[in-house]
Amino acid sequence: MKIVELEHQSGKLGILIVGGIGSEYFKGDHGVFITYIPNQTIKQLNIGDRLIEISSAKNTYDLRFVTHNEAKKRIGLACSDSQKIPPEICSLSGLRTLSLNGNKIQLLPNDLRKLVNLKNLFLKYNQIESLPSIIFTHHLSKLEILQLNGNLLCSLPASFSYLTTLKQLNLSKNNFLTIPRAILYLSNLQVLDLSANRIQEINDDIEFLEVDELNLNNNQISQISTNISKCKRLKILRLDNNKLKLESIPTSLLKNSTVFQLSVNGNFFEETQFQLIEGYDDYERRYTTNQRKRDATAILLLN
């Protein structure tokens, strides 16, 4: 793979160190990995069929001339004034990673579902209020990482439950009042971040959530269903800076759950009080056992 840096001078786009577009440099088996483009407006970016990644800030592109699907693996554009996803992107069926963070995108085009090989989708810090149900279905059957933090979402479409390959989902800093039901049946989910929303209660449906780590920091949670102890895979639960009282924490969560790391700082009780409630000794044993396993693993890695 070749790593290059683009320059923009006198209205022409060229390559530092190797000459202009279309040179012998782009022939052969090497991909082109663009690491930097100055803060200019570039109307056309045409480097043939070897494009592997674009990662830049505050630029706009015409992608119609990048035609080789198998070579287009990753595109990252940050166009600070952009409210729409360029339609050309939706034709890149071989795309694996799409990063459109920090724009002013309000709506996602239905044609986004054509990115059937997409594994990583980053849409954080935009102005998205809702997600079209037609996009997040079986079409995106390979999606593993989805970042939607810093938007204006308050619900998810039921079709979201089709994203069965999803492993990491970030929905922090949105407007959710409850944990969306569509998330509850994502069987491969490992990390779910719902921090900094407006969630007030963890209801009975929580028992169906299949996740290893759940972040609910900085919400308004005052009630937790006892069903949270039935989450089969839950290991790490973050509840810092909510509105919890000691009696709000189910005894079963401490005594009978699989949670070995529970964070409850910044609520309506002190740490010393928390350590005295029923079930804390059981939780502490799980925590200690896990720490010993981690320490043993670290020693093995050092050796």
N, C-alpha and C positions, 0 to 999 in steps of 0.2 A: 504494500500500500504506500502511495506517495502522499506526503503531507505538504500542502502548498499554502501560500498566502496571496490573496488577490489584492490588486491595487486598482484605483479608479482615478484616472488622470485624463484631462482634456476630453471627457465624454467617452473614453474607451476603457474597456475592462481588460486587464492583462494580468500576467503572472509574474510576480517578482522572481528572480533568479532563473527562470526558464523560458521567458518569452511569452508570446500571445496564445490565445485560444486556437486550437487546431494544430499545434505543433506536434512533433514526433513524441513529445513527452506523454501524450495521452494514448499512445498506442501500446499494445501489449496487454499483459494481464494485470497491470496495476490499477487499483481503484484510486479515485481522487477524494481526498478528505480535506474539505475547506475549513480552515481553523479561524480565519479572520477576514472580515471585509470591512473597510472603513465606513464610517457613518455617512453613507451617500445613498442616493436613490438609484438603484440599478434596474434598468428596464428589462433587460434580457440576460439570462444566464444560460449559456449553451456550451456544455463541455462534453457532449456526446453521451456514450452509454456507460461511462465509468464512474458516475456519481455514487458515492456511498453515503456521505453526510454533508448537510449544510447546517451550520450552527452560527447564528449571527444575531445582531441586534439592530432594530430600527432600520430595516431595509425592506424593499419590496421587490418581488421577482416575477418574471414571466417564465413559468416552468413548462410551457408547451413544447419546448425544444429538447427537453430531457426525456428521451423516449424509451430507454431500456429498463423494463420493469424489474428484472432480477438484480440490477445494480443499484436501484434506489432503495436503500435500507433505512435511512434515517434522515429526517428533515426537521430542523428546528428554526423557526422564524419568530422573531419578536418585532412586530410592526406596531409601534406604540399608538398609532392612530387608526389601526385596522379594526373595523367592526364586523367584518365577515371573513370567513376562511376562503382563500383563493380557490375557485372551482377547479383549477388545474390539479390541485393536490389530490382531489377525490378520484382522479383517474390513475393514480399511481398504485396499482393493485399489489405491487410487490413490497410496498412500504411496511417496515417493521416498527419504527418509532416515529411518532409525530409530536413535536413540542411546540405549542402555541401559547406559552405562558405570557402573562403581563400585557395583554392586548385589551381591546374594548369589545370583544366578541360578545354578542347578545344571543344569537341564535346559531345552532349547529345545522348545517345543510343535511338533508336526507341522504344525499349521495355519499356521505361519510361512511355509510354502511358498505360501500364498495371496497373499502380497505380491508379486505377479508384476511390478510396476513398480518394485520396490526397486532403487536404484542404490548406496546407501551404507548399510552396516550396521556399527554400532559397538557391540561387546560386550566391551570391554576391562575388565580388573580385576573379573571375576566369579569364580565357582567352578565353571566348566563343565569337566567331565571328558571328555565325548564329544559328538560331533555326530551327530544322527539322519541316516541316509543318505537318508531320504525328503525332507528339506528341501533339501539342497544338490544339486539335480539341474537338469533343464531348466526347472523351475518358476521359478527365480531367474535367468533367462536374461539379465537386464539388469544384474546386479550388477557394479559396477566397483571399489568399495572395500570391503574387509572387514577389520575390526580385531578380533582375538581375543587380543591380547597380555594377559599378566597373568592367565591362567587355569590349568587343570590338565590340559591336553591332552597326550597322548602319541602320538596317531595321528589320521589323517583317514580318513573313509570313501572307498571307491573312487569313489563317485558325485561326489565333489568335482571330478573331472576334467571334469564337465559345465559348470563355471563358466567358459566360454570367453571371456566378456567381461571377466573380472576383470583389473584393471590394477594394483592395489595390495593386497598381502596382508601383514598384520602378525601374526606368530605368536610374537613374542618373549616371553620370560619364561613359558615353559610347560615341559613335561617331555619334549620330543622327544629321542630317542636317535639318530635318523637323519633325513635329509631325506625327508619323506613322498613316496611314489611318485606319489600322486594329483596332486601339484603339477607334476610333470614335463611334463605335456602341456597346460598352460594357455598357449596360443599368444599371448595378448595381454598377459601379465603383464609389467609394467615394473619394479616394485619388490617384492622379497621380503625380509622381515625375520624371520630366525630366530635373532636374537641372544639371549644369556642363556638357552639351553637346555642340554641335556646331550649334545650331539652329539659323537661321538668320532672319526668318520671321514667323509670325503667319498668315497663309493664310485663304482663305474664307471657307474652309472646317471646320473650328473650330466650326461653329454653331451646328454641329452634335455631338460634344463632350458632353457626359453626365457624369459629375463629380462634386463633391462638392468642392474639393480643388485641385488646379493646381499649381505646383511648377516649374517655369521656370527660377529660379535664375541662374546667372553665365553662361549665353549663350552669343550669339552675336546678339540678336534681335534688329533690327532697325525699323521694320515695323509691325503694328498690324492691321489686317482686322477689319472693323467695325462690322463684323458678330460676333465678340466675345461677343457683347452685347445680342446676341440671345441664348447664352448657358443658358438653362432653369434652371439648378440647380447650376450653378457656384456661390459660395459664397466667397471663398478665392482664390486670385490670387497673386502669388509671381513673381515679375519681377526685383528683385534686380540685380545690377551689369550686365547690358546689355548695349546696345548702343542706347538707346532711347533718342529722343529729345522731347520737349514738344508737338510739332505738331504731333508726332507719336502716341500719346495716343488719341484714338477716343473719341469724346465728348459723344457718345452714351454709351460708357462703364461707364462713370461717371453718366450720367443722367438716363439711361433707363435699365440698367442691374440689376441683382440680387446680384452683388458683393458688400459685405459690408466690406471686408478687402482687401485692395489693397496696395501692398508693391512695391515701385519703387526707393528705395535708390540706390546710386551708378551708376546713369545714367548721361546724359549730361544736367542736370538742378538741381537747388536747390529745397529743400522742400518748401521754401517760394514762389518760382515761380509756383510750382505745385498747391499750394493752391489758386492761383489766376486765373486758367484757367476755361473756361466755363464748368459748370456741377459739379464742385467740391462741391458746396453747397449741391447738391442732394446726392452725394456720402457721404458727412459728416453726413447727416441726417440718412442715412441707417446705417452708422457705429455707430452713437450714439444710435439709436434704438436697435441695436443688443447688444451693451454694457450694456444697461439698462436691457435687458432681461437676459443676463448672470449674472448680479449682483443680480437680483431678484431671479434667480434660486439658486445662491450660498447662499443667505440668507435663502431660504426655506430648503436647505440641512443642514444648520447649526442648524436650529430649528427642 
